[in-house]
Amino acid sequence: MTNDLSWMLEDIVSNVPKARHAVLLSADGLPRGATDGMSEKDVRTISAAMAGMQALSRATSHFAGPGEDRQWNQTIIEFSHGWIFLIGAGQGAYLAAAAAPDVDMQQISFRMHRLVARLGNNLTSPPRVNAEAVAERSDRAGGQLGGRRGTGVPIADLDEAVGEVRGARHAVLLGADGLPRGATTGMSQDLADTISAAMTGIHAYSRATSQFAGVHEHARWRQTVIEFQHGWIFLISAGQRAFLAAAADHDADIEEFTTRLHQVVPRLSAHLSPQGAVSSK
């Protein structure tokens, strides 16, 4: 671990009330520094999970919609006991921070971005895993909305939730096995299959970071939010180990959209039986 970078990370936990930890990592999951109070094993685990998280996050950019600038901005994970924030820190480097549920989100975001500016090019390193190539392959595999039309099981409740919010694009319901159970009308089978696979991985990485947000006996994952330059992606629990993934334009009212998504979740249970699974063939 690079100790001369670790001391710089203390700026976050020292100056942001309720901030708990910060870790600097390379794109291939190697730790570059961490705040005091974390074991080397925990730092390695978090670094590996965050590297996988950012690679999958960037690979889902096509789900958030078309656009020339589909730059990944950040990934935020919410637990019942805290938050985790992940942002870029230059070419091939990333900064992750954890905080209590009542942290001032604007303040910790400001401190994280200021730290990245202070660190500058000193922390950059060429990644051995090319995340841009991962995203490009996902674009080709995921297909555009003009691919095979319809998932076979359009869900009227999802159509309603998406239709009620300006800028909302589409949503897909995932079963416990990671397969799509249905989606908004017009979403291609290819896109539903690809996003379902990516979201299953993102959920697994999210759960793996729970202790980074803090140790709590009844810790519960709530949602993972991915922000791009052109849009947003939301992954929330839909009960019975199922998940709901949804996307919206960047200028959409995300508070209204997430409220609508949580309201529709109780009405989705009828679509989660195994026989309702959508074939990926």
MOLINSUL-V586607 format. One record per residue. N is the residue number from 1. RES is the residue in three letters. PHI is phi in whole degrees, -180 to 180 (999 if undefined). PSI is psi in whole degrees, 0 to 359 (NA if undefined). Layout:
BEGIN
N/RES/PHI/PSI  N/RES/PHI/PSI
END
This chain:
BEGIN
1/MET/999/142  2/THR/-88/98  3/ASN/-67/329  4/ASP/-69/343  5/LEU/-91/333  6/SER/-61/320  7/TRP/-65/331  8/MET/-70/333  9/LEU/-71/340  10/GLU/-63/341  11/ASP/-56/325  12/ILE/-70/308  13/VAL/-74/336  14/SER/-80/331  15/ASN/-114/356  16/VAL/-117/108  17/PRO/-56/136  18/LYS/81/356  19/ALA/-72/142  20/ARG/-112/310  21/HIS/-146/163  22/ALA/-147/142  23/VAL/-135/136  24/LEU/-107/133  25/LEU/-142/160  26/SER/-90/166  27/ALA/-64/337  28/ASP/-95/17  29/GLY/87/15  30/LEU/-93/130  31/PRO/-69/137  32/ARG/-110/350  33/GLY/170/159  34/ALA/-159/154  35/THR/-74/164  36/ASP/-64/154  37/GLY/97/0  38/MET/-112/137  39/SER/-74/158  40/GLU/-61/324  41/LYS/-63/316  42/ASP/-65/321  43/VAL/-64/318  44/ARG/-64/318  45/THR/-63/313  46/ILE/-64/319  47/SER/-62/317  48/ALA/-65/316  49/ALA/-65/318  50/MET/-68/325  51/ALA/-65/317  52/GLY/-64/321  53/MET/-62/312  54/GLN/-68/325  55/ALA/-65/315  56/LEU/-69/323  57/SER/-58/312  58/ARG/-68/330  59/ALA/-73/350  60/THR/-99/11  61/SER/-59/328  62/HIS/-68/337  63/PHE/-69/329  64/ALA/-75/351  65/GLY/124/167  66/PRO/-73/160  67/GLY/164/146  68/GLU/-70/323  69/ASP/-107/93  70/ARG/-106/45  71/GLN/-70/134  72/TRP/-74/132  73/ASN/-102/310  74/GLN/-167/161  75/THR/-126/133  76/ILE/-123/131  77/ILE/-116/127  78/GLU/-109/129  79/PHE/-115/168  80/SER/-66/337  81/HIS/-111/5  82/GLY/165/184  83/TRP/-124/154  84/ILE/-131/135  85/PHE/-121/136  86/LEU/-131/123  87/ILE/-133/164  88/GLY/-73/149  89/ALA/-132/40  90/GLY/105/183  91/GLN/-64/111  92/GLY/77/22  93/ALA/-141/153  94/TYR/-142/151  95/LEU/-120/126  96/ALA/-116/141  97/ALA/-138/148  98/ALA/-122/148  99/ALA/-152/164  100/ALA/-71/162  101/PRO/-57/328  102/ASP/-99/23  103/VAL/-65/151  104/ASP/-77/105  105/MET/-66/325  106/GLN/-67/322  107/GLN/-69/316  108/ILE/-70/325  109/SER/-63/317  110/PHE/-60/313  111/ARG/-64/320  112/MET/-64/313  113/HIS/-69/325  114/ARG/-66/320  115/LEU/-64/318  116/VAL/-59/318  117/ALA/-64/323  118/ARG/-69/320  119/LEU/-68/321  120/GLY/57/215  121/ASN/-75/353  122/ASN/-66/337  123/LEU/-103/0  124/THR/-78/147  125/SER/-155/140  126/PRO/-62/125  127/PRO/-71/140  128/ARG/-77/341  129/VAL/-109/119  130/ASN/-85/100  131/ALA/-67/330  132/GLU/-65/321  133/ALA/-66/323  134/VAL/-60/315  135/ALA/-64/320  136/GLU/-66/319  137/ARG/-64/321  138/SER/-65/323  139/ASP/-58/315  140/ARG/-68/319  141/ALA/-74/325  142/GLY/-71/335  143/GLY/73/159  144/GLN/-92/173  145/LEU/-64/347  146/GLY/-90/8  147/GLY/-74/210  148/ARG/-58/119  149/ARG/-81/136  150/GLY/78/139  151/THR/-83/354  152/GLY/95/335  153/VAL/-131/80  154/PRO/-68/140  155/ILE/-112/114  156/ALA/-61/323  157/ASP/-63/323  158/LEU/-70/320  159/ASP/-57/319  160/GLU/-67/315  161/ALA/-63/318  162/VAL/-71/320  163/GLY/-68/339  164/GLU/-84/350  165/VAL/-121/121  166/ARG/-63/130  167/GLY/93/348  168/ALA/-70/141  169/ARG/-108/298  170/HIS/-162/171  171/ALA/-150/152  172/VAL/-139/138  173/LEU/-97/128  174/LEU/-109/136  175/GLY/-82/177  176/ALA/-63/337  177/ASP/-87/3  178/GLY/84/2  179/LEU/-94/146  180/PRO/-69/135  181/ARG/-100/348  182/GLY/161/170  183/ALA/-158/179  184/THR/-68/153  185/THR/-60/134  186/GLY/92/352  187/MET/-75/130  188/SER/-69/152  189/GLN/-61/318  190/ASP/-60/315  191/LEU/-65/318  192/ALA/-62/316  193/ASP/-64/314  194/THR/-66/315  195/ILE/-67/323  196/SER/-60/317  197/ALA/-64/315  198/ALA/-65/319  199/MET/-69/328  200/THR/-62/318  201/GLY/-67/319  202/ILE/-63/320  203/HIS/-63/318  204/ALA/-63/316  205/TYR/-65/322  206/SER/-59/312  207/ARG/-63/326  208/ALA/-68/343  209/THR/-97/8  210/SER/-55/316  211/GLN/-69/337  212/PHE/-65/324  213/ALA/-75/345  214/GLY/136/153  215/VAL/-90/124  216/HIS/-148/135  217/GLU/-61/323  218/HIS/-114/41  219/ALA/-61/138  220/ARG/-140/129  221/TRP/-72/137  222/ARG/-111/310  223/GLN/-165/160  224/THR/-126/130  225/VAL/-121/130  226/ILE/-117/125  227/GLU/-107/129  228/PHE/-114/169  229/GLN/-62/329  230/HIS/-108/356  231/GLY/179/185  232/TRP/-128/151  233/ILE/-129/137  234/PHE/-123/137  235/LEU/-127/118  236/ILE/-130/160  237/SER/-72/139  238/ALA/-119/20  239/GLY/78/161  240/GLN/52/39  241/ARG/59/24  242/ALA/-102/164  243/PHE/-139/155  244/LEU/-122/121  245/ALA/-109/137  246/ALA/-145/157  247/ALA/-134/152  248/ALA/-150/156  249/ASP/-63/160  250/HIS/-66/332  251/ASP/-92/9  252/ALA/-70/156  253/ASP/-79/96  254/ILE/-72/331  255/GLU/-65/316  256/GLU/-66/319  257/PHE/-65/313  258/THR/-65/326  259/THR/-62/314  260/ARG/-61/319  261/LEU/-64/315  262/HIS/-67/328  263/GLN/-69/328  264/VAL/-83/340  265/VAL/-53/313  266/PRO/-60/339  267/ARG/-91/4  268/LEU/-98/354  269/SER/-60/329  270/ALA/-65/342  271/HIS/-95/3  272/LEU/-101/3  273/SER/-70/146  274/PRO/-54/323  275/GLN/-70/346  276/GLY/-87/2  277/ALA/-63/146  278/VAL/-92/130  279/SER/-66/138  280/SER/-98/8  281/LYS/-80/NA
END
